[in-house]
Amino acid sequence: MNGSRSQAETKSFYISKSMVWEAYLRVKDNRGAPGVDGVSIGRFEQNLKGNLYKLWNRMSSGSYFLRR
């Protein structure tokens, strides 16, 4: 192989957009603190649709990683 991963090796997960929406609502209802990236709920909501889509896309493709 030439260093790239084949499609069979690529991780992907079934995560529906409604699951991401429900998780967001739970965080908001619990007055969630900023994440490891320091982004507050208020700042996240400034581009809510785009941020939720980006989060869903990264999580469902397996490219979202928690940084510690």
Secondary structure in CASP SS format (residue, H / E / C, confidence):
PFRMAT SS
TARGET T0000
AUTHOR 0000-0000-0000
METHOD secondary structure of the structure
MODEL  1
M C 1.00
N C 1.00
G C 1.00
S C 1.00
R C 1.00
S C 1.00
Q H 1.00
A H 1.00
E H 1.00
T C 1.00
K C 1.00
S C 1.00
F C 1.00
Y C 1.00
I C 1.00
S C 1.00
K H 1.00
S H 1.00
M H 1.00
V H 1.00
W H 1.00
E H 1.00
A H 1.00
Y H 1.00
L H 1.00
R H 1.00
V H 1.00
K H 1.00
D H 1.00
N C 1.00
R C 1.00
G C 1.00
A C 1.00
P C 1.00
G C 1.00
V C 1.00
D C 1.00
G C 1.00
V C 1.00
S C 1.00
I H 1.00
G H 1.00
R H 1.00
F H 1.00
E H 1.00
Q C 1.00
N C 1.00
L H 1.00
K H 1.00
G H 1.00
N H 1.00
L H 1.00
Y H 1.00
K H 1.00
L H 1.00
W H 1.00
N H 1.00
R H 1.00
M H 1.00
S H 1.00
S H 1.00
G C 1.00
S C 1.00
Y C 1.00
F C 1.00
L C 1.00
R C 1.00
R C 1.00
END
